[in-house]
Amino acid sequence: MKEHLMFCSLGNGITVCDRNKEVNGDYQRVAHIDSNRNVQYYVRVTEEASIEIERYAKTENPSISATQKGGVFNNER
């Protein structure tokens, strides 16, 4: 995979960035996973990266932060 994906909770779901690309000094945002696990892509990514993002959206259950144990996603799935 040419992308080096990073998944971050910024308070409104999960933001997906590519550590291999920078825009104005920040990692490029490539997608967003909302609290209902819907994925919105901002840029075109490789098929391998898309599969990884979709897998994360369907299967992961991240906490809001290390000190707040509430989940990022709604408990619909």
N, CA, C and O atoms as CSV, one atom per row, in Angstrom:
chain,resi,resn,atom,element,x,y,z
A,1,MET,N,N,0.863,-1.172,0.000
A,1,MET,CA,C,0.000,0.000,0.000
A,1,MET,C,C,0.904,1.228,0.000
A,1,MET,O,O,1.835,1.319,0.800
A,2,LYS,N,N,0.630,2.159,-0.888
A,2,LYS,CA,C,1.467,3.356,-0.952
A,2,LYS,C,C,1.110,4.355,0.146
A,2,LYS,O,O,1.919,5.220,0.479
A,3,GLU,N,N,-0.106,4.242,0.718
A,3,GLU,CA,C,-0.502,5.121,1.816
A,3,GLU,C,C,-0.037,4.525,3.158
A,3,GLU,O,O,0.063,3.309,3.314
A,4,HIS,N,N,0.234,5.395,4.091
A,4,HIS,CA,C,0.532,4.990,5.474
A,4,HIS,C,C,-0.592,5.583,6.316
A,4,HIS,O,O,-0.506,6.727,6.763
A,5,LEU,N,N,-1.648,4.796,6.528
A,5,LEU,CA,C,-2.862,5.303,7.135
A,5,LEU,C,C,-2.732,5.511,8.633
A,5,LEU,O,O,-2.068,4.747,9.333
A,6,MET,N,N,-3.379,6.557,9.103
A,6,MET,CA,C,-3.450,6.879,10.523
A,6,MET,C,C,-4.916,7.164,10.829
A,6,MET,O,O,-5.548,7.967,10.142
A,7,PHE,N,N,-5.462,6.511,11.855
A,7,PHE,CA,C,-6.854,6.671,12.255
A,7,PHE,C,C,-6.889,7.464,13.554
A,7,PHE,O,O,-6.261,7.070,14.537
A,8,CYS,N,N,-7.625,8.591,13.567
A,8,CYS,CA,C,-7.629,9.487,14.729
A,8,CYS,C,C,-9.054,9.874,15.105
A,8,CYS,O,O,-9.898,10.093,14.236
A,9,SER,N,N,-9.313,9.955,16.398
A,9,SER,CA,C,-10.589,10.457,16.879
A,9,SER,C,C,-10.426,11.939,17.165
A,9,SER,O,O,-9.614,12.332,18.003
A,10,LEU,N,N,-11.207,12.767,16.462
A,10,LEU,CA,C,-11.132,14.211,16.655
A,10,LEU,C,C,-12.438,14.764,17.211
A,10,LEU,O,O,-12.687,15.968,17.146
A,11,GLY,N,N,-13.275,13.876,17.763
A,11,GLY,CA,C,-14.492,14.312,18.413
A,11,GLY,C,C,-15.770,14.117,17.626
A,11,GLY,O,O,-16.861,14.274,18.173
A,12,ASN,N,N,-15.659,13.779,16.358
A,12,ASN,CA,C,-16.863,13.599,15.546
A,12,ASN,C,C,-16.760,12.367,14.654
A,12,ASN,O,O,-17.202,12.396,13.505
A,13,GLY,N,N,-16.199,11.316,15.158
A,13,GLY,CA,C,-15.966,10.101,14.382
A,13,GLY,C,C,-14.473,9.856,14.275
A,13,GLY,O,O,-13.704,10.250,15.152
A,14,ILE,N,N,-14.074,9.211,13.210
A,14,ILE,CA,C,-12.663,8.898,12.981
A,14,ILE,C,C,-12.205,9.575,11.692
A,14,ILE,O,O,-12.819,9.405,10.638
A,15,THR,N,N,-11.135,10.334,11.784
A,15,THR,CA,C,-10.508,10.937,10.619
A,15,THR,C,C,-9.367,10.027,10.187
A,15,THR,O,O,-8.589,9.559,11.018
A,16,VAL,N,N,-9.269,9.777,8.883
A,16,VAL,CA,C,-8.214,8.922,8.340
A,16,VAL,C,C,-7.254,9.809,7.558
A,16,VAL,O,O,-7.659,10.533,6.648
A,17,CYS,N,N,-5.975,9.744,7.924
A,17,CYS,CA,C,-4.945,10.559,7.272
A,17,CYS,C,C,-3.895,9.660,6.643
A,17,CYS,O,O,-3.746,8.499,7.022
A,18,ASP,N,N,-3.171,10.208,5.681
A,18,ASP,CA,C,-2.058,9.521,5.033
A,18,ASP,C,C,-0.765,10.175,5.509
A,18,ASP,O,O,-0.481,11.330,5.190
A,19,ARG,N,N,0.003,9.424,6.270
A,19,ARG,CA,C,1.261,9.949,6.811
A,19,ARG,C,C,2.314,10.180,5.736
A,19,ARG,O,O,3.307,10.864,5.985
A,20,ASN,N,N,2.118,9.627,4.556
A,20,ASN,CA,C,3.085,9.815,3.473
A,20,ASN,C,C,2.884,11.109,2.698
A,20,ASN,O,O,3.727,11.469,1.877
A,21,LYS,N,N,1.781,11.816,2.943
A,21,LYS,CA,C,1.513,13.068,2.224
A,21,LYS,C,C,1.180,14.163,3.220
A,21,LYS,O,O,0.467,13.935,4.197
A,22,GLU,N,N,1.705,15.360,2.960
A,22,GLU,CA,C,1.407,16.506,3.806
A,22,GLU,C,C,0.755,17.613,2.985
A,22,GLU,O,O,1.079,17.819,1.815
A,23,VAL,N,N,-0.175,18.320,3.632
A,23,VAL,CA,C,-0.835,19.480,3.043
A,23,VAL,C,C,-0.774,20.582,4.088
A,23,VAL,O,O,-1.340,20.442,5.173
A,24,ASN,N,N,-0.099,21.664,3.773
A,24,ASN,CA,C,0.061,22.792,4.705
A,24,ASN,C,C,0.604,22.362,6.064
A,24,ASN,O,O,0.164,22.862,7.099
A,25,GLY,N,N,1.556,21.439,6.058
A,25,GLY,CA,C,2.216,21.011,7.283
A,25,GLY,C,C,1.476,19.945,8.083
A,25,GLY,O,O,1.968,19.526,9.130
A,26,ASP,N,N,0.309,19.491,7.624
A,26,ASP,CA,C,-0.452,18.438,8.294
A,26,ASP,C,C,-0.539,17.226,7.379
A,26,ASP,O,O,-0.425,17.348,6.160
A,27,TYR,N,N,-0.745,16.043,7.983
A,27,TYR,CA,C,-0.973,14.860,7.165
A,27,TYR,C,C,-2.257,15.051,6.354
A,27,TYR,O,O,-3.228,15.628,6.845
A,28,GLN,N,N,-2.255,14.569,5.125
A,28,GLN,CA,C,-3.422,14.726,4.253
A,28,GLN,C,C,-4.588,13.876,4.760
A,28,GLN,O,O,-4.437,12.680,5.008
A,29,ARG,N,N,-5.751,14.511,4.910
A,29,ARG,CA,C,-6.963,13.776,5.274
A,29,ARG,C,C,-7.466,13.069,4.027
A,29,ARG,O,O,-7.649,13.694,2.983
A,30,VAL,N,N,-7.689,11.766,4.139
A,30,VAL,CA,C,-8.154,11.002,2.983
A,30,VAL,C,C,-9.593,10.538,3.138
A,30,VAL,O,O,-10.271,10.297,2.139
A,31,ALA,N,N,-10.081,10.405,4.390
A,31,ALA,CA,C,-11.449,9.927,4.594
A,31,ALA,C,C,-11.920,10.279,6.000
A,31,ALA,O,O,-11.136,10.666,6.867
A,32,HIS,N,N,-13.228,10.132,6.195
A,32,HIS,CA,C,-13.827,10.322,7.513
A,32,HIS,C,C,-14.846,9.213,7.732
A,32,HIS,O,O,-15.630,8.895,6.838
A,33,ILE,N,N,-14.832,8.623,8.929
A,33,ILE,CA,C,-15.808,7.606,9.318
A,33,ILE,C,C,-16.688,8.250,10.367
A,33,ILE,O,O,-16.213,8.591,11.450
A,34,ASP,N,N,-17.980,8.423,10.060
A,34,ASP,CA,C,-18.855,9.100,11.017
A,34,ASP,C,C,-19.298,8.150,12.133
A,34,ASP,O,O,-18.958,6.967,12.114
A,35,SER,N,N,-20.050,8.665,13.094
A,35,SER,CA,C,-20.420,7.867,14.267
A,35,SER,C,C,-21.354,6.709,13.933
A,35,SER,O,O,-21.569,5.832,14.770
A,36,ASN,N,N,-21.913,6.692,12.719
A,36,ASN,CA,C,-22.742,5.574,12.266
A,36,ASN,C,C,-21.971,4.625,11.355
A,36,ASN,O,O,-22.559,3.753,10.716
A,37,ARG,N,N,-20.657,4.800,11.299
A,37,ARG,CA,C,-19.729,3.958,10.541
A,37,ARG,C,C,-19.807,4.162,9.028
A,37,ARG,O,O,-19.355,3.301,8.273
A,38,ASN,N,N,-20.363,5.269,8.575
A,38,ASN,CA,C,-20.388,5.605,7.148
A,38,ASN,C,C,-19.068,6.263,6.773
A,38,ASN,O,O,-18.554,7.104,7.510
A,39,VAL,N,N,-18.523,5.879,5.631
A,39,VAL,CA,C,-17.226,6.395,5.188
A,39,VAL,C,C,-17.438,7.428,4.085
A,39,VAL,O,O,-18.174,7.190,3.127
A,40,GLN,N,N,-16.776,8.583,4.235
A,40,GLN,CA,C,-16.747,9.603,3.189
A,40,GLN,C,C,-15.290,9.795,2.792
A,40,GLN,O,O,-14.444,10.096,3.633
A,41,TYR,N,N,-15.006,9.621,1.516
A,41,TYR,CA,C,-13.641,9.791,1.020
A,41,TYR,C,C,-13.450,11.219,0.531
A,41,TYR,O,O,-14.326,11.787,-0.122
A,42,TYR,N,N,-12.286,11.797,0.856
A,42,TYR,CA,C,-11.946,13.143,0.409
A,42,TYR,C,C,-11.060,13.122,-0.829
A,42,TYR,O,O,-11.112,14.036,-1.652
A,43,VAL,N,N,-10.250,12.082,-0.958
A,43,VAL,CA,C,-9.353,11.919,-2.107
A,43,VAL,C,C,-9.406,10.460,-2.544
A,43,VAL,O,O,-9.866,9.591,-1.803
A,44,ARG,N,N,-8.940,10.213,-3.725
A,44,ARG,CA,C,-8.864,8.837,-4.224
A,44,ARG,C,C,-7.708,8.115,-3.535
A,44,ARG,O,O,-6.611,8.658,-3.414
A,45,VAL,N,N,-7.964,6.887,-3.085
A,45,VAL,CA,C,-6.935,6.064,-2.442
A,45,VAL,C,C,-6.837,4.746,-3.193
A,45,VAL,O,O,-7.708,4.409,-3.995
A,46,THR,N,N,-5.770,4.004,-2.924
A,46,THR,CA,C,-5.608,2.702,-3.562
A,46,THR,C,C,-6.697,1.754,-3.065
A,46,THR,O,O,-7.315,1.989,-2.026
A,47,GLU,N,N,-6.918,0.696,-3.812
A,47,GLU,CA,C,-7.909,-0.305,-3.410
A,47,GLU,C,C,-7.539,-0.922,-2.063
A,47,GLU,O,O,-8.408,-1.169,-1.228
A,48,GLU,N,N,-6.265,-1.165,-1.860
A,48,GLU,CA,C,-5.792,-1.745,-0.598
A,48,GLU,C,C,-6.116,-0.818,0.587
A,48,GLU,O,O,-6.548,-1.283,1.642
A,49,ALA,N,N,-5.906,0.483,0.407
A,49,ALA,CA,C,-6.227,1.443,1.470
A,49,ALA,C,C,-7.725,1.506,1.701
A,49,ALA,O,O,-8.173,1.582,2.845
A,50,SER,N,N,-8.501,1.477,0.632
A,50,SER,CA,C,-9.955,1.507,0.750
A,50,SER,C,C,-10.462,0.290,1.524
A,50,SER,O,O,-11.351,0.421,2.366
A,51,ILE,N,N,-9.914,-0.869,1.253
A,51,ILE,CA,C,-10.296,-2.088,1.971
A,51,ILE,C,C,-9.980,-1.944,3.449
A,51,ILE,O,O,-10.790,-2.333,4.291
A,52,GLU,N,N,-8.820,-1.394,3.780
A,52,GLU,CA,C,-8.435,-1.210,5.185
A,52,GLU,C,C,-9.355,-0.212,5.889
A,52,GLU,O,O,-9.738,-0.434,7.038
A,53,ILE,N,N,-9.711,0.880,5.220
A,53,ILE,CA,C,-10.604,1.882,5.809
A,53,ILE,C,C,-11.991,1.277,6.037
A,53,ILE,O,O,-12.581,1.470,7.100
A,54,GLU,N,N,-12.506,0.556,5.063
A,54,GLU,CA,C,-13.824,-0.071,5.199
A,54,GLU,C,C,-13.821,-1.128,6.298
A,54,GLU,O,O,-14.795,-1.245,7.042
A,55,ARG,N,N,-12.737,-1.902,6.412
A,55,ARG,CA,C,-12.619,-2.904,7.463
A,55,ARG,C,C,-12.636,-2.234,8.828
A,55,ARG,O,O,-13.317,-2.700,9.741
A,56,TYR,N,N,-11.898,-1.154,8.970
A,56,TYR,CA,C,-11.855,-0.416,10.231
A,56,TYR,C,C,-13.254,0.082,10.591
A,56,TYR,O,O,-13.685,-0.038,11.738
A,57,ALA,N,N,-13.957,0.640,9.612
A,57,ALA,CA,C,-15.300,1.171,9.857
A,57,ALA,C,C,-16.260,0.080,10.315
A,57,ALA,O,O,-17.129,0.335,11.148
A,58,LYS,N,N,-16.119,-1.116,9.791
A,58,LYS,CA,C,-17.040,-2.202,10.116
A,58,LYS,C,C,-16.701,-2.928,11.407
A,58,LYS,O,O,-17.606,-3.414,12.086
A,59,THR,N,N,-15.420,-3.019,11.768
A,59,THR,CA,C,-15.047,-3.941,12.841
A,59,THR,C,C,-14.443,-3.308,14.094
A,59,THR,O,O,-14.538,-3.894,15.172
A,60,GLU,N,N,-13.836,-2.148,13.987
A,60,GLU,CA,C,-13.153,-1.577,15.148
A,60,GLU,C,C,-14.136,-0.897,16.092
A,60,GLU,O,O,-15.226,-0.493,15.686
A,61,ASN,N,N,-13.739,-0.776,17.356
A,61,ASN,CA,C,-14.570,-0.127,18.367
A,61,ASN,C,C,-13.674,0.761,19.238
A,61,ASN,O,O,-13.463,0.458,20.412
A,62,PRO,N,N,-13.146,1.851,18.675
A,62,PRO,CA,C,-12.203,2.690,19.424
A,62,PRO,C,C,-12.897,3.510,20.514
A,62,PRO,O,O,-14.080,3.833,20.408
A,63,SER,N,N,-12.136,3.840,21.563
A,63,SER,CA,C,-12.610,4.720,22.625
A,63,SER,C,C,-12.405,6.166,22.215
A,63,SER,O,O,-11.588,6.465,21.344
A,64,ILE,N,N,-13.153,7.061,22.848
A,64,ILE,CA,C,-13.028,8.489,22.560
A,64,ILE,C,C,-11.605,8.960,22.822
A,64,ILE,O,O,-11.044,9.716,22.028
A,65,SER,N,N,-11.015,8.516,23.937
A,65,SER,CA,C,-9.628,8.848,24.268
A,65,SER,C,C,-9.109,7.818,25.258
A,65,SER,O,O,-9.839,6.921,25.680
A,66,ALA,N,N,-7.851,7.957,25.620
A,66,ALA,CA,C,-7.266,7.024,26.577
A,66,ALA,C,C,-7.905,7.151,27.958
A,66,ALA,O,O,-7.922,6.186,28.721
A,67,THR,N,N,-8.428,8.328,28.285
A,67,THR,CA,C,-9.027,8.531,29.602
A,67,THR,C,C,-10.546,8.466,29.598
A,67,THR,O,O,-11.162,8.346,30.657
A,68,GLN,N,N,-11.164,8.545,28.407
A,68,GLN,CA,C,-12.620,8.457,28.286
A,68,GLN,C,C,-12.966,7.178,27.543
A,68,GLN,O,O,-12.641,7.029,26.365
A,69,LYS,N,N,-13.619,6.265,28.226
A,69,LYS,CA,C,-13.842,4.940,27.661
A,69,LYS,C,C,-15.067,4.844,26.751
A,69,LYS,O,O,-15.327,3.776,26.197
A,70,GLY,N,N,-15.826,5.928,26.582
A,70,GLY,CA,C,-16.973,5.903,25.673
A,70,GLY,C,C,-16.523,5.617,24.258
A,70,GLY,O,O,-15.431,6.016,23.853
A,71,GLY,N,N,-17.368,4.925,23.501
A,71,GLY,CA,C,-17.014,4.576,22.135
A,71,GLY,C,C,-17.216,5.725,21.173
A,71,GLY,O,O,-18.043,6.607,21.405
A,72,VAL,N,N,-16.462,5.711,20.101
A,72,VAL,CA,C,-16.573,6.709,19.039
A,72,VAL,C,C,-17.814,6.444,18.204
A,72,VAL,O,O,-18.509,7.377,17.801
A,73,PHE,N,N,-18.092,5.179,17.947
A,73,PHE,CA,C,-19.200,4.796,17.079
A,73,PHE,C,C,-20.460,4.509,17.904
A,73,PHE,O,O,-20.384,4.096,19.061
A,74,ASN,N,N,-21.613,4.739,17.280
A,74,ASN,CA,C,-22.888,4.353,17.898
A,74,ASN,C,C,-22.945,2.828,17.969
A,74,ASN,O,O,-22.291,2.152,17.176
A,75,ASN,N,N,-23.699,2.290,18.884
A,75,ASN,CA,C,-23.770,0.836,19.068
A,75,ASN,C,C,-24.811,0.179,18.169
A,75,ASN,O,O,-25.542,-0.709,18.610
A,76,GLU,N,N,-24.880,0.599,16.941
A,76,GLU,CA,C,-25.856,0.033,16.000
A,76,GLU,C,C,-25.400,-1.287,15.428
A,76,GLU,O,O,-26.233,-2.085,14.997
A,77,ARG,N,N,-24.094,-1.549,15.408
A,77,ARG,CA,C,-23.583,-2.781,14.791
A,77,ARG,C,C,-22.917,-3.626,15.814
A,77,ARG,O,O,-22.420,-4.706,15.495
